[in-house]
Amino acid sequence: MAINTSGHLWRGDNFEDLADLLREHQPGGYAVQRVSEAVCARCTGKHFNVMADDVEGCVQRVCVACGDASYVADSADYVDEADLGECACPCGGAEFAVAVGFAFRNDGEVRWVSIGLRCISDGSLGVYADWKIDYSPSAHLLKLT
C-alpha cells in the first residue's frame, strides 16, 4: 500500500511508507538521501517505545520484545542535556516502527538526521525529531540507527 494522505494524518503499512515520508520531509531543506530501518541489535525486533527531545537532538528507542535500549545517531552525546519525553501517537499508541533519514553534505558527511515513526496501532506516520550535524567525520552515524 502507498501512503494514505487522505486524512488529517498520513498513514502507512511498512518501512517503505515511512521512508517515503522522511524523503518528503526534507529536514532543514535538504533532501534525505538514505533511510535506515531500526532493528534491535539483541533480538532483531522492529517495534519500539521511543523517547525524544527534538530541541537537543536526542532520541532513545527501547525494543518492545526484549527491552534493549539504544540511542539513535549521536543522541548519546546529548542525553545529559536532553529532556526526553515519551513519543505517543494521537491514537494513544506508544509502540512504533522507527526509521532514520540522513541528508548528506557534498563531501559525503552527514548533514542532518531525521527520525520517523509509524504507529503500530493505527499506521500513523510522523517525523518526531530532526537535527543538524555540524561536525566531521560523521559517517559513523549511519550505523547508529
Residue pairs with C-beta under 8 A, 6 or more apart in sequence:
1 12
1 13
1 14
1 17
2 17
2 20
3 10
3 11
3 12
3 17
3 20
3 21
3 125
4 10
4 11
4 12
4 123
9 90
9 124
9 125
9 126
10 21
10 124
10 125
10 126
11 122
11 123
11 124
11 125
12 18
12 20
12 21
12 118
12 123
12 125
13 123
15 37
15 97
15 99
17 118
17 125
18 35
18 97
18 99
18 116
18 117
18 118
18 125
19 35
19 37
19 99
19 101
19 116
21 116
21 125
21 126
21 127
22 32
22 35
22 99
22 101
22 114
22 116
22 127
23 31
23 32
23 35
23 101
25 32
25 101
25 114
25 116
25 127
25 130
26 32
26 103
27 101
27 103
27 112
27 113
27 114
27 127
27 130
28 103
28 111
28 112
28 130
28 132
30 103
30 111
30 112
31 103
32 101
32 102
32 103
32 112
32 114
33 102
33 103
33 104
34 101
34 102
34 104
34 142
35 99
35 100
35 101
35 102
35 116
36 99
36 100
36 102
36 142
36 145
37 46
37 97
37 98
37 99
37 145
38 46
38 48
38 61
38 72
38 97
38 98
38 99
38 100
38 145
39 45
39 46
39 145
40 46
40 48
40 63
40 65
40 66
40 68
40 70
41 68
41 70
42 63
42 66
42 68
43 63
43 65
43 66
43 68
45 63
45 64
45 65
45 66
46 97
47 63
47 64
47 65
47 95
47 96
47 97
47 120
48 61
48 62
48 63
48 64
48 95
48 96
48 97
48 98
49 61
49 62
49 64
49 86
49 87
49 94
49 95
49 96
50 59
50 60
50 61
50 62
50 86
50 87
50 96
50 98
50 115
50 117
50 128
51 59
51 60
51 61
51 62
51 84
51 85
51 86
51 87
52 58
52 59
52 60
52 84
52 85
52 87
52 115
52 128
52 129
53 59
53 78
53 82
53 83
53 84
53 85
53 129
54 128
54 129
54 130
54 131
55 83
56 78
56 81
56 82
56 83
56 131
57 74
57 75
57 78
57 113
57 129
57 130
57 131
57 132
58 71
58 75
58 78
58 79
58 81
58 82
58 84
58 129
59 71
59 72
59 73
59 75
59 115
59 128
59 129
60 69
60 70
60 71
60 72
60 75
60 79
60 84
61 69
61 70
61 72
61 98
62 68
62 69
63 69
64 95
70 144
71 79
71 144
72 98
72 100
72 113
72 115
72 144
72 145
73 100
73 110
73 113
73 133
73 141
73 144
73 145
74 113
74 133
74 138
74 141
74 144
75 82
86 94
87 94
87 96
87 117
87 128
88 94
89 96
89 117
89 119
89 121
89 122
89 124
89 126
90 124
91 119
91 121
91 122
91 124
92 121
93 119
93 120
93 121
93 122
93 124
95 119
95 120
95 121
96 117
96 118
96 119
96 120
97 117
97 118
97 120
98 115
98 116
98 117
98 145
99 115
99 116
99 117
99 118
100 113
100 114
100 115
100 116
100 145
101 113
101 114
101 115
101 116
101 130
102 110
102 112
102 113
102 114
102 141
102 142
103 110
103 111
103 112
103 114
104 110
104 111
105 111
107 136
108 139
109 133
109 136
109 137
109 138
109 139
110 133
110 138
110 139
110 141
110 142
111 132
111 133
112 130
112 131
112 132
112 133
113 130
113 131
113 133
113 141
114 127
114 129
114 130
115 127
115 128
115 129
115 130
116 125
116 126
116 127
116 128
117 125
117 126
117 127
117 128
118 124
118 125
119 125
133 141
